[in-house]
Amino acid sequence: MIDLTFVPCGLPRATFAFAHAPAAPQARMRRREVVVNGRRVKTVDVHAHCAVPEAMAVMGLKVSPPALLMSPSADRLRAMDEQGIDVEALSINAYWYQADRDVARELIRIQNEKLAAACAANPERFVAFASVALQHPELAAEQLEEGVRRYGLRGAAIGGSVNGEELSDPKFHPFWAKAEQLGVLVFIHPQGTAELNATTRFKGNGLLDNIIGNPLETTIALSHLIFEGTLDQFPGLKICAAHAGGFLPSYAGRSDQGCLTFPDRCTRTLAKKPTEYIRQLYYDNIIFTPEGMRHLVAETGPGQVVMGTDYPYPWTTTSVDLILATPGLSDAERVAMLGGTAAKLLGIKT
Ligand SMILES: [Zn+2]
């Protein structure tokens, strides 16, 4: 049985009176508390963006949209309260993969420090993934370790490719080795498909570079990690893919069938069937429909799906409801998706 309870969150916010205008009555803020079968669930959003202006300034960049900023955080907290999100796991999409080593070192140091400070300012509501300069893999491994041990960050957020190079390239092994050793979650968010954007394929109406390009990059990234043996070499890796893993879980069967149909195109022996790796990765639930969720869960397993919103980009405000509306789940599975699994992966107390 599922029920939702709405309870007030603390006291009404202070009102400010102006000399010649009466104070407007403030709406009482209400925080949605998600309850499954009588039990309050701590919900966790693993896909929430933010920005650190001091770090962007190192590369001469400015924050856009302003809603990415962590301070002031009132709008963000209001959105979380309305949607029933208790904790956001913050991440920053990589914009620094072209930076040289010295710039990347400085930028990431500032960024991880500020991320940690944003979490410390509101530890009940925010944790964060470290940012790392993956174009310098040894440095990225150091930055991940420092991010986790010194700044209390909970894993790393990386792009789905690095300047056109695949995450399965052996040059990135030092980073994967460190992530496995630390036992932390790596969140993969697409960078888009610059190669296709340079052609006419995604031009025209409908932002195809995003609606197809982003999930396509995630699909390519995960497929290489499977087929190049990266997941065999680092079997303890914990990876969460954005946007429900792109297209990979939607057409999983073809991944198994390719090497059976054209064996001469498959030169590497994997430890498992490709679809078995799909069942060890994690996925956010930015997939919009209960039927999409049902199929994602069928292909990946109920323990592999966590919640994501893509805040502040308004793709969805109903990630909680989508889990509650997905057919065929047990209460325990819904609790795991709403926050239990992410809390374990990210070291969040429940
Ligand atoms: Zn996103």
Residues whose N, C-alpha, C, O or C-beta is under 5 A from the ligand:
A	BS01	ZN	D310
